[in-house]
């Protein structure tokens, strides 16, 4: 049985001129991640997987360097696919609430929460069946992590509130599909 360490990517610099998947990590985040990679809880890590988004790959970098383990980009670990329009904070929050309340909704032309959860769960299942008794770091994104943990806990109540409390660089641990440490 594998143990998964889920890490939300670091905080990014919002840039309305670029799609969110291209936003860069803040300088402070890079410092936080370097310190986090030195934490003893991560010394058991044997595999590192990230989404294809640069902010996830860069979040994993201090761990790959410290542990001398290359990261593997895994399709399916990326954030909920959004429409192409930049959203103000208010518009983003309104859309996020709608997608959490109605998991089939995709009014922005992006991906529904249900579709994202299905995709993410399949990627984790693929990783899980590819390894045995390993400690696996998965670097991903707040929305899909919130959806996945709600799925594991079978608790979709107050999903928006749960998502909003997951910190950037937050870590959670899952063993045998049971949440050992929540964000």
C-alpha positions as CSV (number, residue, x, y, z in Angstrom):
1,X,0.0,0.0,0.0
2,X,1.3,3.4,-1.0
3,X,1.3,6.6,1.1
4,X,0.5,9.7,-0.8
5,X,1.7,13.2,0.2
6,X,-0.5,15.8,-1.7
7,X,1.0,19.2,-2.0
8,X,-0.8,22.2,-3.3
9,X,1.3,24.4,-5.6
10,X,2.8,27.6,-4.2
11,X,1.2,31.0,-4.4
12,X,1.4,32.7,-7.8
13,X,1.6,36.2,-9.1
14,X,-1.7,36.9,-10.9
15,X,-1.2,38.3,-14.4
16,X,-4.4,39.2,-16.3
17,X,-2.4,39.2,-19.6
18,X,-1.6,35.5,-19.3
19,X,-3.7,32.4,-18.7
20,X,-3.6,31.2,-15.1
21,X,-1.7,28.1,-16.1
22,X,1.2,30.3,-17.0
23,X,1.3,32.3,-13.7
24,X,4.7,32.3,-11.9
25,X,5.4,31.5,-8.3
26,X,6.1,34.3,-5.9
27,X,9.7,34.8,-4.6
28,X,8.4,34.1,-1.0
29,X,6.8,30.8,-2.2
30,X,10.1,29.6,-3.5
31,X,11.7,30.3,-0.1
32,X,8.9,28.5,1.7
33,X,9.2,25.5,-0.6
34,X,12.9,25.2,0.0
35,X,12.3,25.1,3.8
36,X,9.4,22.6,3.4
37,X,11.6,20.3,1.3
38,X,14.0,20.0,4.3
39,X,11.1,18.7,6.5
40,X,11.8,15.2,7.8
41,X,8.3,14.0,6.8
42,X,9.5,14.1,3.1
43,X,12.6,12.0,3.6
44,X,10.7,8.8,2.8
45,X,9.5,10.1,-0.6
46,X,10.4,7.7,-3.4
47,X,8.4,9.1,-6.3
48,X,7.3,12.6,-7.3
49,X,4.5,13.4,-9.7
50,X,3.3,16.8,-10.8
51,X,0.7,18.3,-13.1
52,X,1.9,19.7,-16.4
53,X,1.4,23.3,-15.2
54,X,4.6,25.2,-14.6
55,X,3.6,26.3,-11.1
56,X,3.3,22.7,-10.1
57,X,6.6,21.6,-11.7
58,X,8.3,24.6,-10.0
59,X,6.7,23.7,-6.7
60,X,8.2,20.2,-6.9
61,X,11.7,21.4,-7.8
62,X,13.0,21.9,-4.3
63,X,11.9,18.3,-3.5
64,X,13.5,16.8,-6.7
65,X,16.7,18.6,-5.8
66,X,16.8,17.7,-2.1
67,X,15.7,14.1,-2.7
68,X,17.6,13.5,-6.0
69,X,14.4,12.1,-7.5
70,X,13.2,13.4,-10.9
71,X,9.5,14.5,-11.1
72,X,7.2,12.9,-13.5
73,X,4.5,15.0,-15.2
74,X,1.3,13.0,-15.0
75,X,-1.6,13.9,-17.3
76,X,-4.8,14.3,-15.2
77,X,-3.2,16.1,-12.2
78,X,-3.8,19.5,-13.7
79,X,-6.3,22.0,-12.3
80,X,-9.9,22.2,-13.4
81,X,-9.8,23.3,-17.0
82,X,-11.1,26.8,-17.3
83,X,-12.5,28.9,-20.0
84,X,-10.1,31.4,-21.6
85,X,-11.5,34.6,-20.1
86,X,-9.6,36.3,-17.3
87,X,-11.9,36.6,-14.3
88,X,-11.9,39.2,-11.6
89,X,-11.6,37.9,-8.0
90,X,-15.4,38.3,-7.6
91,X,-16.2,36.5,-10.9
92,X,-13.8,33.7,-10.0
93,X,-15.4,33.2,-6.6
94,X,-18.9,33.2,-8.1
95,X,-17.8,30.6,-10.7
96,X,-16.0,28.5,-8.1
97,X,-19.1,28.5,-5.8
98,X,-21.4,27.5,-8.8
99,X,-19.1,24.7,-9.9
100,X,-18.9,23.3,-6.3
101,X,-22.7,23.6,-5.8
102,X,-23.5,22.0,-9.2
103,X,-20.7,19.7,-10.0
104,X,-22.0,19.2,-13.6
105,X,-21.9,23.0,-14.3
106,X,-19.4,24.5,-16.7
107,X,-20.8,27.9,-17.7
108,X,-17.3,29.2,-18.5
109,X,-16.9,26.6,-21.3
110,X,-14.2,24.8,-19.2
111,X,-14.5,21.6,-17.3
112,X,-17.1,20.6,-14.7
113,X,-16.1,19.7,-11.2
114,X,-17.3,16.2,-11.8
115,X,-15.2,15.8,-14.9
116,X,-12.1,17.1,-13.2
117,X,-12.6,14.8,-10.2
118,X,-13.0,11.8,-12.5
119,X,-9.9,12.7,-14.4
120,X,-7.8,13.4,-11.3
121,X,-9.0,10.2,-9.6
122,X,-8.1,8.1,-12.6
123,X,-4.6,9.6,-12.6
124,X,-4.1,8.8,-8.9
125,X,-5.4,5.3,-9.4
126,X,-2.9,4.9,-12.2
127,X,-0.1,6.1,-10.0
128,X,-1.2,3.8,-7.2
129,X,-1.3,0.7,-9.3
130,X,2.1,1.5,-10.8
131,X,3.8,1.4,-7.4
132,X,3.8,-0.8,-4.3
133,X,4.7,0.3,-0.7
134,X,6.1,3.6,-1.8
135,X,5.9,7.2,-0.5
136,X,4.6,9.4,-3.3
137,X,4.6,13.1,-3.5
138,X,1.8,14.5,-5.8
139,X,2.0,18.3,-6.6
140,X,-1.3,19.6,-7.9
141,X,-3.9,22.3,-7.5
142,X,-6.4,23.6,-5.0
143,X,-9.7,22.8,-6.7
144,X,-8.9,19.3,-7.8
145,X,-7.4,18.5,-4.4
146,X,-10.5,19.8,-2.7
147,X,-12.7,17.7,-4.9
148,X,-10.5,14.6,-4.4
149,X,-10.4,15.0,-0.6
150,X,-14.2,15.5,-0.5
151,X,-14.5,12.3,-2.5
152,X,-12.2,10.4,-0.1
153,X,-14.1,11.7,2.9
154,X,-17.5,11.3,1.2
155,X,-18.3,14.8,2.3
156,X,-19.2,17.4,-0.3
157,X,-20.9,19.7,2.2
158,X,-19.3,23.2,2.3
159,X,-16.9,22.3,-0.5
160,X,-16.3,26.0,-1.3
161,X,-15.3,26.6,2.3
162,X,-13.0,23.6,2.3
163,X,-11.3,24.7,-0.9
164,X,-10.8,28.2,0.4
165,X,-9.0,26.9,3.5
166,X,-6.4,24.8,1.7
167,X,-3.2,26.9,1.9
168,X,-0.7,27.3,-0.9
169,X,2.0,24.8,-0.2
170,X,-0.4,22.9,2.0
171,X,0.3,19.2,2.6
172,X,-2.1,16.3,3.2
173,X,-1.4,12.6,3.6
174,X,-3.4,9.7,2.3
175,X,-2.7,6.0,3.0
176,X,-4.9,3.2,1.6
177,X,-7.5,5.7,0.4
178,X,-7.8,7.1,4.0
179,X,-7.0,10.6,4.9
180,X,-4.3,10.5,7.5
181,X,-3.6,14.2,7.6
182,X,-5.9,16.8,6.1
183,X,-4.8,20.1,4.8
